[in-house]
């Protein structure tokens, strides 16, 4: 009988937790477990204006060979975006028509981007392929995170704006 009660309690807590996750997810809440931005609870907010440089956004990366490789290497977490990856939280640092140069660091329209050193290898010693640079095409954005180990535009280049889910709003976060 004790085992049955224990199983009932575990099942109840599990179902309650799953229901809470579904409810919060449906309201645009997401949990960030990556160090690119503060850890914790975030919310996806519909923008009431066009996306601009300086906006922090949630974006689904496109399902490309490069993103599948990034998922296989562990740079992207499992989620509900195409390719079965989680949305990224990144800062928009360039939009359509802006020039991106990549060498040891990133330059946007000739100006160095702070905290943008380009890694040649990842934490496991594997070679990192970086974006070659160019002009951000129409309907795309170039994304960045100041976290040194972030997988961002330095490596995958501009992403289509139609992948943007909304602005990223901190709800309850912790920056270690």
ABEGO torsion letter per residue (X at the ends): XAAAAAAAAAAAAAAAAAAAAAAAAAAGBBBBABAABBBEBBBBBBBABBBBBGBBBBBBBBBBAAAAAAAAAGABBBBABBGGBBBBBBBBABBBGBBBBBBABBBBGGBBBBGABBBABBAAGBBBBBBAEEBBBBGBBBBBBABAABBBAAAAEBBBAAABAEBBBBABBBBX
